Amino acid sequence: MPKPDDGVDILYRLSPNQRTILDLIRSQDNVSRTELSRLSGLTPGALSRHVKELLAHSLVEEGERRSGHRGQPALPISIRANAAYSIGISFSLHEIEVVAIDFRGHVVAELTEPFAFADVGGLTAQCAGLVARIEAGPELRGARILGVGIAVPGYFQSDAPVRMETFDVLTALAGVDLEVFRAAFDRPTWVENNSSAAALAEFYNRSDPGVRNLVLVNVGYGFSAGFMIDGRLYRGRGGNAGEVGLLYPRGAARPSALDLVRTLAQAGRPVGSMSELSGRVLSGDPVIGDWVTRAGDQLRRVMNVIDFTIAPDEIVLGGQIPTELVRQLDDAIAGRSEPGMDRRFRRRISGLGPMASAIGAAFLPVYSTSSPMLGTAAPAAQSLNHALL
């Protein structure tokens, strides 16, 4: 992995207490030193020393004094948006999606481009070109760049390559050492499963800071889940946690975008892009309506299993599919029941839409450099197998 530049290196050298403070500020925002001391368990003196260092490194900033309390009004602390930026890449059925986020996690730039190559060299070169364009834009020019995160639809494997069924372009990645992505960028690089990346994005964008256990049910070209357990990205053995798609094997009816595309094709209604699919959803296509009813029933069963086995604070429904389709699936889930199984688990629709995986990929450098869970992101030295599990 390339060595970070001097402006970013401080993030790699933060103490555990400083990362904890950053994480609390990120989740609470505009929080006082008194509140930070209580939440972190640090003494007021120790807390003030750490905050002073974070201010000196321009990682956080002070807001206007808040009155309404006894004594001197408090100075709220928040994440400094332009402290650093990171870049995320994800792949949809037909396109490469690239986003840049600031240190607060707000999207500041994005690019979408159809796949131009079907080979590994061409694909990584196209990704590198998109990253270079993002970095050259006015939002990131001359800024601290933490690194590049990549969300891939696949099953990580370390043994001999096995054939996988996926959309044609990414078939080239089957069994390939993902170190090729590190070689393509002159930046620190992380690679993660797309559902895990999306779960990370949903966790950082949650409205309730009390949510520490979150599961993202990802309806994309495949069907899988991502887990945040006690604020930590849970990756499982080899980074392959969340392959709930095995409950509905490939070749069988299942709640995935690829299954819907194939269902439409079999009915004589082929679609060639996500925007075209979105138009079909909005038009009230009866084939899609029937698929939503069946997929909603399948998703409800999966969510029941997740709730009974993990009991998360929140289950989020999302994926790289049109937002209106997610809403229809959520309505279908709410309208289904399974005697003896259903519980009123806390469920919401993703607020990030189809870009959640790309945004989550951009959060990988943030999570891996400034989170208390330092160093838990997936290394790039892995290969892919079974993208549609």
C-alpha positions as CSV (number, residue, x, y, z in Angstrom):
1,M,0.0,0.0,0.0
2,P,1.4,3.4,-0.9
3,K,2.5,5.5,2.1
4,P,0.1,8.3,2.9
5,D,1.3,11.9,2.3
6,D,2.3,14.1,5.3
7,G,-1.1,15.8,5.4
8,V,-2.9,12.5,5.9
9,D,-0.3,10.6,8.0
10,I,-1.6,12.2,11.2
11,L,-4.8,10.2,10.8
12,Y,-2.8,6.9,10.8
13,R,-1.0,8.0,14.0
14,L,-4.0,8.9,16.1
15,S,-4.2,7.3,19.5
16,P,-7.1,5.0,20.4
17,N,-8.6,7.7,22.6
18,Q,-8.4,10.2,19.9
19,R,-10.1,7.9,17.4
20,T,-12.8,7.3,20.1
21,I,-13.3,11.0,20.4
22,L,-13.5,11.5,16.7
23,D,-16.1,8.7,16.4
24,L,-18.2,10.2,19.2
25,I,-18.1,13.7,17.5
26,R,-19.0,12.1,14.2
27,S,-22.1,10.3,15.7
28,Q,-23.2,13.1,18.0
29,D,-22.1,16.3,16.1
30,N,-21.9,19.7,17.8
31,V,-21.1,18.0,21.1
32,S,-19.6,19.8,24.1
33,R,-16.4,18.8,25.9
34,T,-18.5,17.9,29.0
35,E,-20.7,15.6,26.9
36,L,-17.6,14.1,25.3
37,S,-16.0,13.5,28.7
38,R,-19.1,11.7,29.9
39,L,-19.5,9.6,26.7
40,S,-15.8,8.6,26.4
41,G,-15.2,8.0,30.1
42,L,-12.1,10.3,29.9
43,T,-11.4,12.9,32.6
44,P,-12.2,16.5,31.6
45,G,-8.5,17.3,31.6
46,A,-7.5,14.3,29.4
47,L,-10.4,15.0,27.1
48,S,-9.4,18.6,26.6
49,R,-5.8,17.7,25.8
50,H,-7.0,15.2,23.1
51,V,-9.4,17.7,21.6
52,K,-6.7,20.4,21.6
53,E,-4.5,18.1,19.4
54,L,-7.4,17.3,17.1
55,L,-8.1,21.0,16.7
56,A,-4.4,21.6,16.0
57,H,-4.4,19.0,13.2
58,S,-7.6,20.7,11.8
59,L,-9.6,17.4,12.1
60,V,-12.4,19.0,14.2
61,E,-13.6,22.6,14.7
62,E,-15.4,24.6,17.3
63,G,-18.8,26.2,16.8
64,E,-20.4,29.2,18.4
65,R,-20.9,29.1,22.2
66,R,-24.1,27.5,23.4
67,S,-25.9,29.2,26.3
68,G,-28.7,27.9,28.4
69,H,-26.6,26.1,31.0
70,R,-25.0,27.3,34.3
71,G,-21.5,28.6,34.0
72,Q,-19.7,29.7,30.9
73,P,-21.5,28.7,27.6
74,A,-20.1,25.5,26.0
75,L,-18.2,25.5,22.7
76,P,-19.6,22.7,20.6
77,I,-17.2,20.5,18.7
78,S,-17.8,19.0,15.3
79,I,-16.0,17.2,12.5
80,R,-14.2,19.6,10.1
81,A,-15.7,18.8,6.7
82,N,-12.6,19.7,4.7
83,A,-10.1,18.0,7.0
84,A,-9.8,15.1,4.5
85,Y,-11.6,13.5,1.7
86,S,-11.9,9.9,0.4
87,I,-13.1,8.2,-2.7
88,G,-15.3,5.2,-3.2
89,I,-16.0,2.9,-6.2
90,S,-18.8,0.5,-6.8
91,F,-20.1,-1.5,-9.7
92,S,-23.8,-1.7,-10.9
93,L,-25.1,-3.9,-13.6
94,H,-24.1,-1.6,-16.4
95,E,-21.9,1.1,-14.9
96,I,-19.0,2.1,-12.6
97,E,-20.0,4.6,-9.9
98,V,-17.4,6.8,-8.2
99,V,-18.1,9.2,-5.3
100,A,-16.0,11.5,-3.1
101,I,-17.0,12.3,0.4
102,D,-15.6,14.9,2.8
103,F,-14.6,14.1,6.4
104,R,-18.1,14.5,7.6
105,G,-19.3,11.9,5.1
106,H,-21.1,14.3,2.8
107,V,-20.9,13.5,-1.0
108,V,-19.0,16.3,-2.7
109,A,-18.5,14.8,-6.2
110,E,-19.7,11.8,-8.1
111,L,-19.2,10.2,-11.6
112,T,-21.0,7.4,-13.3
113,E,-19.7,5.9,-16.5
114,P,-20.7,2.8,-18.5
115,F,-18.2,-0.1,-18.5
116,A,-15.8,0.4,-21.4
117,F,-13.7,-2.8,-20.9
118,A,-14.4,-6.4,-20.2
119,D,-10.8,-7.4,-19.1
120,V,-9.1,-6.8,-15.8
121,G,-6.5,-4.4,-17.1
122,G,-9.0,-2.3,-18.9
123,L,-11.4,-2.2,-16.0
124,T,-8.8,-1.2,-13.4
125,A,-7.4,1.5,-15.9
126,Q,-11.0,2.9,-16.3
127,C,-11.4,3.0,-12.5
128,A,-8.1,4.8,-12.2
129,G,-9.1,7.3,-14.8
130,L,-12.3,8.1,-13.0
131,V,-10.5,8.5,-9.7
132,A,-8.0,10.9,-11.4
133,R,-10.9,13.0,-12.8
134,I,-12.5,13.2,-9.3
135,E,-9.2,14.2,-7.7
136,A,-8.7,16.9,-10.4
137,G,-12.1,18.5,-9.8
138,P,-12.5,21.7,-7.8
139,E,-13.8,19.9,-4.7
140,L,-10.7,17.8,-4.1
141,R,-7.9,19.6,-5.9
142,G,-5.0,20.1,-3.4
143,A,-7.0,18.4,-0.6
144,R,-5.9,15.7,1.9
145,I,-7.0,12.4,0.3
146,L,-7.3,9.5,2.8
147,G,-7.4,6.8,0.1
148,V,-9.7,4.8,-2.2
149,G,-12.3,2.2,-1.2
150,I,-13.7,-0.3,-3.6
151,A,-17.0,-2.2,-3.1
152,V,-17.2,-5.4,-5.1
153,P,-20.1,-7.8,-5.6
154,G,-18.5,-11.1,-4.8
155,Y,-17.4,-13.8,-2.4
156,F,-13.8,-13.5,-1.3
157,Q,-11.7,-16.6,-1.7
158,S,-8.1,-17.5,-1.1
159,D,-7.9,-20.9,-2.7
160,A,-8.1,-22.0,-6.3
161,P,-10.5,-19.9,-8.5
162,V,-14.0,-21.2,-9.0
163,R,-16.3,-20.2,-11.8
164,M,-18.8,-17.6,-10.9
165,E,-22.0,-16.3,-12.6
166,T,-22.3,-12.6,-12.9
167,F,-22.8,-9.8,-15.4
168,D,-20.2,-10.2,-18.1
169,V,-17.9,-7.3,-17.3
170,L,-17.0,-8.4,-13.8
171,T,-16.6,-12.1,-14.7
172,A,-13.0,-11.1,-15.5
173,L,-12.4,-10.5,-11.8
174,A,-13.2,-14.1,-10.9
175,G,-10.2,-15.7,-9.2
176,V,-8.1,-12.5,-9.7
177,D,-5.9,-11.2,-6.9
178,L,-7.5,-7.9,-6.0
179,E,-4.1,-6.5,-5.4
180,V,-4.5,-5.2,-9.0
181,F,-6.7,-2.4,-7.7
182,R,-3.9,-1.3,-5.3
183,A,-1.5,-1.2,-8.3
184,A,-4.0,1.0,-10.2
185,F,-4.1,3.9,-7.7
186,D,-1.4,5.9,-6.2
187,R,-3.3,6.0,-2.9
188,P,-3.9,3.6,0.1
189,T,-6.7,1.3,-1.1
190,W,-9.2,-0.9,0.6
191,V,-11.5,-3.6,-1.0
192,E,-14.8,-4.7,0.6
193,N,-17.9,-6.7,-0.2
194,N,-20.5,-4.3,-1.5
195,S,-23.1,-5.2,1.1
196,S,-20.6,-4.7,4.0
197,A,-19.7,-1.3,2.4
198,A,-23.3,-0.3,2.2
199,A,-23.9,-1.3,5.8
200,L,-20.9,0.9,6.8
201,A,-22.5,3.9,4.9
202,E,-25.9,3.3,6.5
203,F,-24.3,3.2,10.0
204,Y,-22.4,6.4,9.5
205,N,-25.6,8.1,8.2
206,R,-28.0,6.7,10.8
207,S,-30.2,9.3,12.4
208,D,-30.2,7.7,15.9
209,P,-26.7,7.6,17.4
210,G,-28.0,5.0,19.9
211,V,-28.1,2.4,17.0
212,R,-25.0,0.3,17.5
213,N,-26.2,-2.9,15.8
214,L,-27.4,-2.5,12.2
215,V,-28.1,-4.9,9.4
216,L,-28.3,-3.8,5.8
217,V,-30.3,-6.2,3.5
218,N,-28.9,-5.5,0.1
219,V,-31.1,-6.2,-3.0
220,G,-28.7,-5.8,-5.9
221,Y,-27.6,-7.9,-8.8
222,G,-27.2,-10.5,-6.0
223,F,-28.8,-10.7,-2.6
224,S,-26.9,-10.4,0.6
225,A,-26.5,-8.5,3.9
226,G,-24.0,-6.4,5.7
227,F,-23.5,-6.2,9.5
228,M,-22.4,-3.5,11.9
229,I,-22.2,-5.1,15.4
230,D,-21.5,-2.8,18.4
231,G,-20.3,-0.2,16.0
232,R,-17.9,-2.6,14.3
233,L,-18.0,-3.8,10.7
234,Y,-18.5,-7.5,11.1
235,R,-16.8,-9.3,8.2
236,G,-16.8,-12.9,9.3
237,R,-14.4,-15.5,8.1
238,G,-12.6,-14.2,5.0
239,G,-14.8,-11.2,4.8
240,N,-17.8,-13.3,3.7
241,A,-20.4,-12.6,6.4
242,G,-23.9,-11.9,5.1
243,E,-24.3,-14.3,2.2
244,V,-28.0,-14.8,3.0
245,G,-28.6,-15.2,-0.8
246,L,-27.9,-18.9,-0.2
247,L,-31.4,-19.1,1.3
248,Y,-32.6,-18.6,-2.3
249,P,-29.9,-20.3,-4.5
250,R,-28.9,-19.1,-7.9
251,G,-31.2,-20.3,-10.6
252,A,-34.2,-20.2,-8.3
253,A,-36.6,-17.3,-7.8
254,R,-35.0,-14.8,-5.5
255,P,-35.2,-11.1,-4.5
256,S,-32.4,-9.7,-6.7
257,A,-32.1,-7.2,-9.4
258,L,-30.7,-9.7,-11.8
259,D,-33.6,-12.0,-11.1
260,L,-36.0,-9.2,-11.9
261,V,-34.2,-8.3,-15.1
262,R,-34.4,-12.0,-16.1
263,T,-38.1,-12.2,-15.2
264,L,-38.8,-9.2,-17.4
265,A,-36.8,-10.6,-20.3
266,Q,-38.7,-13.9,-20.1
267,A,-41.9,-11.9,-20.3
268,G,-40.7,-10.1,-23.4
269,R,-39.9,-6.9,-21.6
270,P,-36.1,-6.7,-21.6
271,V,-34.3,-3.7,-19.9
272,G,-30.8,-2.5,-20.8
273,S,-30.1,0.0,-17.9
274,M,-31.0,0.9,-14.4
275,S,-32.7,4.1,-15.6
276,E,-34.9,2.0,-18.0
277,L,-35.8,-0.3,-15.1
278,S,-36.7,2.7,-13.0
279,G,-39.0,3.9,-15.7
280,R,-40.7,0.4,-15.8
281,V,-41.2,0.5,-12.1
282,L,-42.8,3.9,-12.2
283,S,-45.1,2.9,-15.1
284,G,-46.7,0.2,-13.0
285,D,-45.6,-2.8,-15.1
286,P,-47.7,-5.8,-13.9
287,V,-44.7,-8.2,-14.3
288,I,-42.8,-6.1,-11.8
289,G,-45.8,-5.9,-9.5
290,D,-46.0,-9.7,-9.3
291,W,-42.2,-9.9,-8.8
292,V,-42.4,-7.4,-5.9
293,T,-45.2,-9.4,-4.2
294,R,-43.1,-12.6,-4.3
295,A,-39.8,-10.9,-3.4
296,G,-41.4,-9.0,-0.5
297,D,-42.5,-12.3,1.0
298,Q,-38.9,-13.7,0.6
299,L,-37.4,-10.6,2.1
300,R,-39.8,-10.7,5.1
301,R,-38.7,-14.3,5.9
302,V,-35.0,-13.3,5.7
303,M,-35.6,-10.3,8.0
304,N,-37.4,-12.5,10.5
305,V,-34.4,-14.9,10.5
306,I,-32.0,-11.9,11.0
307,D,-34.1,-10.5,13.8
308,F,-34.4,-13.8,15.7
309,T,-30.7,-14.7,15.4
310,I,-29.0,-11.3,15.8
311,A,-31.8,-9.0,17.2
312,P,-30.2,-5.8,15.7
313,D,-31.3,-2.3,16.7
314,E,-32.3,-1.6,13.1
315,I,-32.7,-3.5,9.7
316,V,-32.2,-1.3,6.6
317,L,-33.6,-2.3,3.2
318,G,-31.6,-1.0,0.3
319,G,-29.5,-1.9,-2.8
320,Q,-28.4,-0.8,-6.2
321,I,-31.9,-0.7,-7.5
322,P,-34.3,2.2,-8.1
323,T,-35.5,3.9,-4.9
324,E,-39.2,3.4,-5.9
325,L,-38.6,-0.3,-6.2
326,V,-37.2,-0.4,-2.7
327,R,-40.3,1.5,-1.5
328,Q,-42.6,-1.0,-3.2
329,L,-40.6,-3.9,-1.7
330,D,-40.9,-2.3,1.8
331,D,-44.7,-2.0,1.3
332,A,-44.8,-5.7,0.3
333,I,-42.8,-6.7,3.4
334,A,-45.2,-4.7,5.6
335,G,-48.2,-6.4,4.1
336,R,-46.9,-10.0,4.6
337,S,-46.9,-12.1,7.7
338,E,-45.7,-15.5,8.7
339,P,-47.7,-17.1,11.6
340,G,-45.6,-17.7,14.6
341,M,-42.6,-15.9,13.1
342,D,-43.3,-12.2,12.7
343,R,-42.0,-9.7,15.2
344,R,-42.2,-5.9,14.9
345,F,-38.5,-5.4,14.3
346,R,-37.3,-1.9,13.5
347,R,-37.0,-1.5,9.8
348,R,-36.3,1.4,7.5
349,I,-35.6,2.1,3.9
350,S,-32.0,3.3,3.0
351,G,-31.7,7.0,2.8
352,L,-28.7,6.7,0.5
353,G,-30.4,5.0,-2.4
354,P,-28.5,3.1,-5.1
355,M,-25.3,4.9,-4.2
356,A,-25.0,3.3,-0.7
357,S,-22.3,0.9,-1.8
358,A,-20.2,3.6,-3.4
359,I,-20.6,5.9,-0.4
360,G,-19.7,3.0,1.9
361,A,-16.6,2.3,-0.2
362,A,-15.6,5.9,0.3
363,F,-16.1,5.5,4.1
364,L,-13.7,2.5,4.2
365,P,-10.6,4.9,4.4
366,V,-12.4,6.9,7.1
367,Y,-13.3,3.8,9.1
368,S,-9.9,2.3,8.7
369,T,-7.9,5.4,9.8
370,S,-10.1,7.3,12.2
371,S,-12.5,4.8,13.8
372,P,-11.9,3.1,17.2
373,M,-12.1,-0.1,15.1
374,L,-8.8,0.7,13.3
375,G,-7.6,-1.8,10.8
376,T,-10.7,-4.0,10.3
377,A,-11.4,-3.2,6.6
378,A,-10.7,-5.9,4.1
379,P,-7.2,-6.0,2.6
380,A,-7.0,-5.9,-1.2
381,A,-4.9,-9.1,-1.4
382,Q,-7.9,-11.3,-2.0
383,S,-9.7,-12.8,-5.0
384,L,-13.3,-13.0,-5.8
385,N,-15.7,-15.9,-6.3
386,H,-19.4,-16.4,-6.7
387,A,-20.7,-12.8,-7.2
388,L,-24.3,-13.9,-7.0
389,L,-24.4,-16.0,-3.8
